[in-house]
Amino acid sequence: MAKKIKGYRPETPIERPQGAAPAPPPVPEKAEPEPIEDLSGLPNRDLLRVHEVAAYLLKAESTIRLWIDNGYFITEKFRGSLWVTKQSVIDFRLKNRVNP
């Protein structure tokens, strides 16, 4: 009779001889991290509007403006509109990766 391992439910029971060590539970595959070169969410321009950066980073516009005030992004002001450089968004994303 197969030994039962707490919390492990194999799809098909495995018969093992008496005294054999139980098989460890299967290890889930690691999810591949998102490639940093994938910039498909960014428009193909050098300057981006605040709402575009917010949509790309999945943050609120007010958060992006706060980060701009704290110097996380390089910006330019043109005709009353605030524009964020695309390179500063990429640098920010590289600098703040969870699994570098």
C-alpha positions, 0 to 999 in steps of 0.5 A, spaced: 500 500 500 502 506 498 504 511 503 500 518 504 503 524 504 499 530 507 497 535 502 499 531 496 494 528 491 497 524 485 493 523 479 494 516 479 496 512 485 504 510 485 505 503 488 512 503 492 515 497 496 515 497 503 521 502 506 522 506 500 522 513 501 516 517 498 516 521 492 516 528 493 511 533 490 512 535 483 515 542 483 511 547 479 515 551 474 517 558 475 514 563 471 518 567 466 519 574 468 517 579 463 522 581 458 525 588 460 526 589 452 518 588 451 516 596 450 510 594 446 505 598 451 509 605 450 508 609 444 513 610 439 515 617 441 521 620 445 516 624 449 510 621 453 504 624 456 503 623 463 497 619 462 500 615 457 506 613 462 500 612 468 497 607 463 504 603 461 506 603 469 499 601 471 499 607 476 494 613 477 496 620 474 497 623 480 502 618 482 506 619 476 506 627 477 508 625 485 514 621 482 515 627 477 515 632 483 520 627 487 525 627 480 524 619 478 522 622 471 525 627 466 520 631 464 519 637 459 514 642 459 511 644 452 505 649 451 503 648 458 503 640 457 508 636 461 511 631 457 516 625 460 522 622 456 521 615 454 528 614 456 527 616 463 520 611 463 525 605 461 530 607 466 525 607 472 522 600 470 529 597 469 531 601 476 525 598 480 525 591 477 523 586 483 527 580 480 533 583 477 
